[in-house]
Amino acid sequence: LYQQCWEVQKKTLGEDHPATLSTLNSVACALIRQERYSQAEVLFRNCWEVQKKAFGEDHPRTLIALNGMAVAVDGQGNHDKAVELLQGCWEDMKKKLGEEHPHSLECLYDLANALKNQGNHSKAEKLQRDCCELSEKTLGINHLQTLKYKKNLDSIITNMK
């Protein structure tokens, strides 16, 4: 359905309309959930390129698309490139939104995952601990995102043993 909506929006609103780009991002996210990483990367890259032109490199929408693209790259096994993209994205999100913003926390979570996938478990653990602490402070100890981050921390620690 997202795909159909995106096609209609491209025709009626244009490829660079915010609603069209939001739907494109949703299509790419759905592909990530289906583990169709190469297809997701293409869509996220398209979204990222259009948003860079429309909003600028450090706009939150642009950074969200970059984050998604990096997750897709990581899912394809290119962990080094994913870490590089996510480190830059995390730094830009911290500057633009602050480190406690939910989008920044999600980027930090994705960076920790990419580091774990890269085999850098100690750095992944440290960043995931930071993510948990910031999320607890900002969202609360029982928030679903905080619980997701804690679960990931447990997974990183378990993989280190």
Disulfide bonds with the S-S distance in Angstrom:
none
